[in-house]
């Protein structure tokens, strides 16, 4: 994964579960007034969430899809 960016705020707007593996999620988060990111999150067997990948420079209108 690219170096993680630190954001002052993160508001989650949408969450999609990866149905094939049942342990992955994609999330859309608003990190400023006009900046959005997409995140891929993995849930381990110990039920711990780990950020796997992120896509920067998204808009509110961008569809949340597997990446």
Short mmCIF file of the C-alpha atoms (twelve columns), coordinates in Angstrom:
data_MODEL
# 
_entry.id   MODEL 
# 
loop_
_atom_site.group_PDB 
_atom_site.id 
_atom_site.type_symbol 
_atom_site.label_atom_id 
_atom_site.label_alt_id 
_atom_site.label_comp_id 
_atom_site.label_asym_id 
_atom_site.label_seq_id 
_atom_site.Cartn_x 
_atom_site.Cartn_y 
_atom_site.Cartn_z 
_atom_site.pdbx_PDB_model_num 
ATOM 1  C CA . UNK A 1  0.000   0.000   0.000  1 
ATOM 2  C CA . UNK A 2  1.118   3.538   -0.597 1 
ATOM 3  C CA . UNK A 3  2.208   5.507   2.413  1 
ATOM 4  C CA . UNK A 4  -0.880  6.181   4.493  1 
ATOM 5  C CA . UNK A 5  -2.080  9.758   4.616  1 
ATOM 6  C CA . UNK A 6  -3.138  11.282  7.903  1 
ATOM 7  C CA . UNK A 7  -6.362  13.247  7.728  1 
ATOM 8  C CA . UNK A 8  -7.751  15.506  10.438 1 
ATOM 9  C CA . UNK A 9  -11.213 14.058  9.929  1 
ATOM 10 C CA . UNK A 10 -12.661 11.027  8.209  1 
ATOM 11 C CA . UNK A 11 -16.403 10.646  7.687  1 
ATOM 12 C CA . UNK A 12 -17.462 7.308   6.197  1 
ATOM 13 C CA . UNK A 13 -20.198 7.669   3.603  1 
ATOM 14 C CA . UNK A 14 -20.551 4.256   2.022  1 
ATOM 15 C CA . UNK A 15 -19.445 0.693   2.735  1 
ATOM 16 C CA . UNK A 16 -19.518 -2.319  0.431  1 
ATOM 17 C CA . UNK A 17 -18.724 -5.880  1.470  1 
ATOM 18 C CA . UNK A 18 -16.682 -8.056  -0.839 1 
ATOM 19 C CA . UNK A 19 -19.013 -11.008 -1.242 1 
ATOM 20 C CA . UNK A 20 -16.540 -13.550 -2.617 1 
ATOM 21 C CA . UNK A 21 -14.156 -13.633 0.331  1 
ATOM 22 C CA . UNK A 22 -16.485 -12.280 3.047  1 
ATOM 23 C CA . UNK A 23 -13.552 -10.649 4.837  1 
ATOM 24 C CA . UNK A 24 -12.955 -7.542  2.756  1 
ATOM 25 C CA . UNK A 25 -14.709 -4.202  2.524  1 
ATOM 26 C CA . UNK A 26 -14.482 -1.104  0.376  1 
ATOM 27 C CA . UNK A 27 -15.349 2.220   2.009  1 
ATOM 28 C CA . UNK A 28 -15.820 5.779   0.800  1 
ATOM 29 C CA . UNK A 29 -14.680 8.437   3.247  1 
ATOM 30 C CA . UNK A 30 -14.881 12.224  3.187  1 
ATOM 31 C CA . UNK A 31 -11.627 13.664  4.512  1 
ATOM 32 C CA . UNK A 32 -12.248 17.384  3.909  1 
ATOM 33 C CA . UNK A 33 -14.988 19.614  2.548  1 
ATOM 34 C CA . UNK A 34 -14.187 18.620  -1.041 1 
ATOM 35 C CA . UNK A 35 -11.852 15.612  -0.770 1 
ATOM 36 C CA . UNK A 36 -12.912 11.966  -0.766 1 
ATOM 37 C CA . UNK A 37 -10.970 8.703   -0.671 1 
ATOM 38 C CA . UNK A 38 -11.796 5.036   -1.213 1 
ATOM 39 C CA . UNK A 39 -10.353 2.466   1.191  1 
ATOM 40 C CA . UNK A 40 -10.002 -1.292  1.090  1 
ATOM 41 C CA . UNK A 41 -10.287 -2.824  4.551  1 
ATOM 42 C CA . UNK A 42 -9.478  -6.410  5.516  1 
ATOM 43 C CA . UNK A 43 -11.049 -8.069  8.571  1 
ATOM 44 C CA . UNK A 44 -8.766  -10.695 10.102 1 
ATOM 45 C CA . UNK A 45 -9.900  -13.870 11.817 1 
ATOM 46 C CA . UNK A 46 -9.233  -12.052 15.100 1 
ATOM 47 C CA . UNK A 47 -11.833 -9.460  13.957 1 
ATOM 48 C CA . UNK A 48 -9.207  -6.722  13.607 1 
ATOM 49 C CA . UNK A 49 -9.583  -4.228  10.766 1 
ATOM 50 C CA . UNK A 50 -6.538  -3.472  8.641  1 
ATOM 51 C CA . UNK A 51 -6.366  -0.844  5.898  1 
ATOM 52 C CA . UNK A 52 -4.986  -2.603  2.819  1 
ATOM 53 C CA . UNK A 53 -5.177  0.011   0.085  1 
ATOM 54 C CA . UNK A 54 -6.456  3.511   -0.571 1 
ATOM 55 C CA . UNK A 55 -7.364  5.594   -3.602 1 
ATOM 56 C CA . UNK A 56 -6.994  9.349   -3.270 1 
ATOM 57 C CA . UNK A 57 -8.602  12.103  -5.302 1 
ATOM 58 C CA . UNK A 58 -12.124 10.682  -5.427 1 
ATOM 59 C CA . UNK A 59 -15.341 12.696  -5.614 1 
ATOM 60 C CA . UNK A 60 -18.650 12.230  -3.831 1 
ATOM 61 C CA . UNK A 61 -20.113 10.954  -7.120 1 
ATOM 62 C CA . UNK A 62 -17.453 8.283   -7.769 1 
ATOM 63 C CA . UNK A 63 -18.950 4.815   -7.456 1 
ATOM 64 C CA . UNK A 64 -17.563 2.590   -4.746 1 
ATOM 65 C CA . UNK A 65 -16.156 -0.467  -6.516 1 
ATOM 66 C CA . UNK A 66 -13.607 -3.184  -5.864 1 
ATOM 67 C CA . UNK A 67 -10.052 -2.033  -6.644 1 
# 
